Structure formats: structure tokens, C-alpha cells
């Protein structure tokens, strides 16, 4: 129920030891934020209401807590705030210093805010879990979405061949570097994989359900299915002769954000922002994300 999202005054948070206060210029909406307001995420995260949603933040350091020496007031940063306490869809947010990095110089605040949660999910799936290497092939479901569109680009930085599925954004995926683009409304991804490469080394599942279940059949023996939306079955993975992993995108993530910033500033990754809403219009932003057909990210602009 989006009616639970209200735009109102809240006390300014104070950073504790090892934390920093960020003056938020822009944030974004992730599907997880919708799960929170719908109550679906309560089974996994111990949070209490009232709660400020949002994990992505781009802005300027306002104040640092005790023991923080690598951040200074005035620094332009981007970060992912913790999901178990008040988040980034606000004028100020507190985050652990280890989850903050210098904002990519080549991005404005709106585009920087589109990156943290999405790129961290893609990084932990493809780089850490799958250990994607040059010459391998990866199938990315929902490849034009928030996580998917940066995962395509990240995979290309590793020299992988990318097959991406989408329903509406085939031209975008080609522009982002996907080698094979599958419109799943007209073509079964199994057929596209078989006809192009035979089988893949990695599946990045950003859909779950039937799509995940059908994906076991296209993975090479010893390959891996990584999901960010639904824990895959170890039993099904064993039956298919492959591995599986569920990505929860855990902190600390500042070092990864710093590495990503260098990829962005060298032109290898660019976030796509499909819509920008003022913070007061957060309900409309959530409605757009819940429709699940946006390209890239939906951003909340806090400072015009």
C-alpha cells in the first residue's frame, strides 16, 4: 500500500562512531523499498515503523563521527545506507563510513544515486560469487532493469559474452554492449542460448519463479546460477550438475564503490536513469518501479 508513504518532517540524524552524516542530493527507489512498504521484507529484516526508506544516496558529507578520518565535511560522495534503520529518501542520512566512497567525478548526483545498490548486487553476483572471467558467457534476466543494465556493462568489463533478456528495451541492451538480446515475449531464452552459444557459464537471475526454474537447463556442467531475488534450490542445482548462490549484497561496500567509480570515470559503466521525481512525489516513483518495466533506475531528487 503506497498510502503508507508520507512526506513529512523528521529529526536530523546524528552520526555515531565510525559513521558519517550525508546531506542527500539524490536517492533512488529499488524494488526492495517497495517490498518494505508492502510489508514483504519484514520476514528478513528487523525494522520498526515509522521508517524512512531508501538505501542509495549521493550527496555531500555534512558531519563525521568519532574515528572517521578518511571523510571530511564537503566531500562529494555516494553510498548505500543500511536497510535496518532510517534510510536515504530524506534530506540527511547516516551511513557507516565503510559503506561510503567518493562520487564518480563524471556523474551528477542523480546518476550517482542510481548506482550503489544495483552495482553492488551485480558485483557480488558476477565478480564475487560467479568469479566471471574473460571468454565466459553469462545470461542476464531482466537485463534492462536497475541491476541488470549495470550487470551487462560489468560483465563486458570482464571480457564476457553477454546474453540479455528484456520485453521492451532491446535497443538499450544493444547500446550497453549485450552480444545477444532476447525479447522474451517473442523468443524463449532457451532457444536463443542454444542457437547462439549452446550453453552458458553463468545465469544471473533477477526474475525468479518460472524463469529461474527454466534456467537450470541452459547452464554448462559446473556453471553457476546466481539469483538476487529468490534463493535457488541446492537440490535442483545438484540435479543439474551446477552450482548456485543467493546474493544478499552485504556490507562493507565502500571499497567496491571506489573501484566502481574508477570504472565509471573511465567510461566503462554508465547508469541509466529513466525517470526523476522530487522527493515529495515518492509514491509516484514507487508506482513506476512496481510496474517492473522501467529501463535503468528511478531517481528521487532531493536538492534541485
Secondary structure by P-SEA (a helix, b strand, c coil): cccccccccccbbbbcccbbbbccccccccaaaaaaaaccccccccccccbbbbcccccccccccccccccccccccccccccccccccccbbbbcccccccccccccaaaaaacaaaaaaaaaaccccccccccbbbbbcccccaaaaaaaaaaaaabbbbbbbbcccaaaaaaaccccccccccccaaaaaaacccccccccccccccccccccccccccbbbbbccccccaaaaaaacbbbbbbccccccaaaaaaaaaaaaaccbbbbbcccccccaaaaaaaaaaacccccbbbbbccc
